[in-house]
């Protein structure tokens, strides 16, 4: 196996020694290689007349000039006179979201670099709820570095769900992990 590989590498690395050569220059064909050829035209034109196509060449969809497009027949029976009514239950109020795998409670702060959570891997879908509402986000980084905080949020998300004044920096949240 090793000798075959060595031979193959030698042939690829040294093409001149293996019998290959450099490509030749493209040379034009000399004009003397071409000869003129004259073909006499027939004296009568009847020999070149072409007849119409026979029935073997006509397609199955060929329409003759007197062929009818609509075949006579009976009028269809009367169809439905009104639209069918479907009995459907009223939609209920509630959530169609599956229950979370688990829930974390703790403090949140803003980070200005997306949603980060030290205890959750990247790509985890979370719903974070605070005094001002809830948002659904995907964890995109590892953090925060303080053990009391469970999540860092983008500044806009932080103030959207905290329900606190703009000078606040930390508030309590509930994180539902999906």
C-alpha positions as CSV (number, residue, x, y, z in Angstrom):
1,X,0.0,0.0,0.0
2,X,2.8,2.4,0.8
3,X,4.7,1.7,-2.4
4,X,1.6,2.4,-4.5
5,X,1.0,5.7,-2.7
6,X,4.7,6.7,-3.2
7,X,4.4,5.9,-6.9
8,X,1.2,7.9,-7.3
9,X,2.8,10.9,-5.6
10,X,5.9,10.6,-7.7
11,X,3.8,10.6,-10.9
12,X,1.8,13.6,-9.8
13,X,4.9,15.5,-8.6
14,X,7.1,14.7,-11.6
15,X,4.9,14.6,-14.7
16,X,7.9,15.0,-17.2
17,X,9.5,11.8,-15.8
18,X,6.2,9.9,-16.0
19,X,5.8,10.4,-19.8
20,X,3.5,13.4,-19.9
21,X,4.4,16.5,-21.8
22,X,3.5,20.2,-21.9
23,X,0.4,21.0,-23.9
24,X,1.1,21.9,-27.6
25,X,0.3,25.2,-29.2
26,X,-2.9,25.3,-31.1
27,X,-2.1,25.6,-34.8
28,X,-4.7,26.8,-37.4
29,X,-5.7,24.4,-40.2
30,X,-4.0,25.6,-43.5
31,X,-6.4,27.0,-46.1
32,X,-5.1,24.5,-48.8
33,X,-6.6,21.7,-46.9
34,X,-10.1,22.9,-48.0
35,X,-11.3,22.3,-51.6
36,X,-14.3,23.9,-53.2
37,X,-17.2,21.7,-54.1
38,X,-20.0,22.6,-56.5
39,X,-23.4,20.8,-56.5
40,X,-25.5,21.4,-59.6
41,X,-29.1,22.3,-59.0
42,X,-31.8,20.1,-60.5
43,X,-33.3,21.4,-63.7
44,X,-37.0,20.9,-62.7
45,X,-38.5,22.2,-59.5
46,X,-41.1,19.3,-59.3
47,X,-38.4,17.0,-57.9
48,X,-38.2,19.3,-54.8
49,X,-41.9,19.6,-54.1
50,X,-43.0,18.4,-50.7
51,X,-46.5,16.9,-50.2
52,X,-48.6,17.6,-47.1
53,X,-48.3,15.5,-44.0
54,X,-50.0,12.1,-44.1
55,X,-52.3,10.9,-41.3
56,X,-49.4,9.2,-39.5
57,X,-47.9,12.6,-38.6
58,X,-51.1,14.2,-37.4
59,X,-51.5,14.4,-33.7
60,X,-54.3,12.9,-31.7
61,X,-55.5,16.4,-30.8
62,X,-55.9,17.5,-34.5
63,X,-59.1,19.5,-35.0
64,X,-60.7,19.4,-38.4
65,X,-62.4,22.6,-39.6
66,X,-65.9,21.1,-39.2
67,X,-65.3,19.3,-35.8
68,X,-67.7,20.3,-33.0
69,X,-66.1,21.7,-29.8
70,X,-69.1,21.0,-27.6
71,X,-70.9,17.7,-27.7
72,X,-74.7,17.9,-27.3
73,X,-76.0,16.4,-24.0
74,X,-78.5,16.8,-21.2
75,X,-78.5,19.8,-18.9
76,X,-76.9,19.1,-15.5
77,X,-79.1,18.5,-12.5
78,X,-79.6,21.4,-10.1
79,X,-76.7,21.7,-7.7
80,X,-76.6,23.2,-4.2
81,X,-78.5,26.4,-3.7
82,X,-76.8,27.6,-0.6
83,X,-73.5,27.2,1.3
84,X,-73.2,24.4,3.9
85,X,-73.1,25.6,7.5
86,X,-70.4,24.1,9.7
87,X,-71.2,23.7,13.4
88,X,-68.0,24.8,15.2
89,X,-67.4,25.4,18.9
90,X,-66.4,28.8,20.1
91,X,-62.7,29.2,20.7
92,X,-61.9,29.0,24.4
93,X,-59.7,31.5,26.2
94,X,-56.4,30.1,27.3
95,X,-52.9,29.3,26.2
96,X,-51.9,26.7,23.7
97,X,-48.2,26.7,24.9
98,X,-46.9,23.5,26.4
99,X,-45.9,23.7,30.1
100,X,-42.3,24.8,30.9
101,X,-39.6,22.2,31.7
102,X,-38.9,24.2,34.9
103,X,-39.1,27.7,36.4
104,X,-36.4,29.9,37.9
105,X,-36.9,32.9,40.2
106,X,-34.3,35.5,40.9
107,X,-32.9,38.9,39.9
108,X,-32.4,40.3,36.4
109,X,-30.3,43.2,35.2
110,X,-29.6,44.7,31.8
111,X,-26.5,43.9,29.8
112,X,-27.0,45.4,26.3
113,X,-25.8,42.3,24.6
114,X,-29.0,40.2,24.3
115,X,-30.4,37.6,26.7
116,X,-27.8,35.8,28.8
117,X,-28.3,33.2,31.5
118,X,-25.5,31.4,33.5
119,X,-27.6,28.3,34.2
120,X,-28.9,27.8,30.7
121,X,-27.1,26.8,27.4
122,X,-27.3,28.9,24.3
123,X,-30.4,28.4,22.2
124,X,-32.7,27.7,25.1
125,X,-36.1,29.3,24.7
126,X,-37.3,31.2,27.8
127,X,-40.2,33.4,28.8
128,X,-39.2,36.0,31.3
129,X,-41.9,37.7,33.4
130,X,-41.6,40.7,35.6
131,X,-43.9,43.4,37.1
132,X,-44.5,45.0,33.7
133,X,-45.2,41.9,31.6
134,X,-43.6,38.9,29.9
135,X,-41.3,38.4,26.9
136,X,-40.1,35.3,25.0
137,X,-36.4,35.2,24.1
138,X,-33.7,32.8,23.1
139,X,-30.6,32.6,25.4
140,X,-27.6,33.8,23.3
141,X,-24.7,34.0,25.7
142,X,-23.4,32.7,29.0
143,X,-23.8,35.1,32.0
144,X,-24.4,36.9,34.4
145,X,-21.4,36.5,36.6
146,X,-23.1,37.2,40.0
147,X,-24.8,34.2,41.7
148,X,-27.8,36.2,42.8
149,X,-28.8,37.1,39.2
150,X,-30.3,34.5,37.0
151,X,-30.6,36.5,33.7
152,X,-29.2,39.5,32.0
153,X,-31.5,41.3,29.5
154,X,-31.1,43.7,26.6
155,X,-31.8,47.3,28.0
156,X,-35.1,47.6,26.0
157,X,-36.3,44.2,27.2
158,X,-35.3,45.0,30.8
159,X,-37.4,48.2,31.0
160,X,-40.3,46.6,29.0
161,X,-40.9,43.9,31.6
162,X,-39.6,45.4,34.9
163,X,-42.3,48.0,35.4
164,X,-39.7,50.1,37.2
165,X,-38.2,53.6,36.8
166,X,-35.5,54.1,34.2
167,X,-32.8,54.5,36.9
168,X,-33.4,50.9,38.2
169,X,-30.7,48.3,37.7
170,X,-32.1,45.1,39.2
171,X,-35.5,43.6,39.7
172,X,-37.1,40.2,40.4
173,X,-38.2,38.0,37.6
174,X,-39.6,34.5,36.9
175,X,-37.9,32.6,34.0
176,X,-39.9,29.8,32.4
177,X,-37.6,27.4,30.6
178,X,-38.8,25.6,27.5
